[in-house]
Amino acid sequence: MYYGMIALSVLMFSTNFVFSRQYRQRMGSGFFQTFLLSFIGSVAGLISMTLISTLQNGRLSIEFSWFAFIMALTSVANGLLLNYCSLRTLGVVNLSMYSIIMMLGGMVLPSVVGVVFFDEGMTVAKGVCYALITVSLLLTLEKSDKKGGFLWYVGVFVLNGMSGVITKIFNAAPYTRISAAGYSFLTAICNFTVSGLLVLLLYRNFKGKISFTAIGYGFAGGGINRIANFLLVAALAHVPASVQYPMVTGGVMIVSTVIAFFTPSKPTNRQIASVILSFIGIVLLVTIPI
């Protein structure tokens, strides 16, 4: 069941890229637009998590612990910093390099933290999977004439990886926790508050027009993203981080490539080869007993 939850979250993350791309095509990618997207997503997240909490408990159940609150605030701050570093990184590298940096960070850091600090253990299956997914990511690399930006590369790598690390700490640290749904709801509230304040501060200097179509895309993507993160938080209580995050990285690559077949930008032979390697790595990760 928990592997199924991870697979569903992978599908959601992959389709969420489509909504984010549509939003940015209509609104751009400045600071105000980025924080507005985060705010819209938090509204959608609050609604979706309210529905999930109501279905689970028969009523809206708001949970709180100081540990969960601190972790939720940390997650929001990490996400906002990641958005900032992403904007700066995309100014000095192409999309291919950016994707590799982000996805490697999302796979490596949570896996290493799980193995080193939470006794998840290093296995042959994990090592083979890490190697295959790393090679598959490198196959998608394209040359770029832009130079510089090493600090922003490191920022994207570390911050995207930290999103998984924060979730792992929340699930494994010996402090008073709340349910996965309660934590996701609390995170959405913190994101709503912080990003809302930033939108109010930056709105006076925004010279463009707000597209209601873009808001719709942002709302849909935000709801999907929050549910996907909720599924990962719930699954992480039962699946090691060193298994879950390689599955997410490889899975997103596979689903995104499949989606590309139905768009004008068809996947190249190298991208298809990278997907095959990712698929093999995930299968070995799940099936090899050592």
C-alpha positions, 0 to 999 in steps of 0.5 A: 500500500505504501509503495502505491502511495509513493507511486501516486505521489510521483504521478502527481508531482509529474503532472504538477510540473505542467501546471507550474509551466502554464502559470509561469508562461502567463505570469513570469517568474519574478519574486512577486509571481513566485510568492503569489504562486506559493500563496495560491498553492497554500490556499489549495493545500488548505482546502485539500487537507481540510477535505482529507482530515474531514474524511479521515475523522468525520470532522475537521481535526486541527492538530498541533505540537511545538515540534510539528510547528517548528518543522512546518515553519522550517519546511516553508522557509526551505521552500521559499529559499529553494524558489529564490535559488531556483530563479537565480540558477535558471539565470546561469544554467539551462533547464537540463542542468537545473533539473539534474542538480535539483533531482540529485539533491532530492535523491542523495541528501534524504537517502544519506541522512536515512542511512547515516543518522537513522540506521536504515543501512546501506544495501547492494540494491540501494547502491545499484539504484543510486548509480543507475539513476545518477547515470540516467540523470547525466544522460539528460545533460545538455551543454550550456554556454552560461558560466558561473552561479556555483553558489546557486547550484549548491543552494538548489542541490541542498535545499531540494534535498533538505525538503526530504530531510525535514520530512524524515526528521519529522517522522523519525525524531523522538518528539511529540508528533501529529498525524501526516494529515495534521502536519500537512495542514499545519504546513499549509497554514504556515505557508499561507501566512508567510507567502501571504505576507510576502505577496502583500509586501511586494504587490506595490512594486508589481507592474504587470497584470494578474492572469486569472487563468494563471491563478487557476493553474497555480491553484490546481498545481498547489492542491496536487502538490500538497496531496502528493507531499501528504502521501510522502509524509504518510508513506515515510513512516513505513518506507525508509527514506533511502528507498523512498526518495530514489523511487520518487526521483526515478519515478518523476523522470519516467512519468515526465518522459511519458507525458512528453510523448503527448506534447510537441517536445518529444523525448530524445533517444538519450532521454528514453535511455535514461528512463529505462535505466531509472526504471531498472534501478527502481525495480532492482531497489524493490526486488533485490533482497540485499 
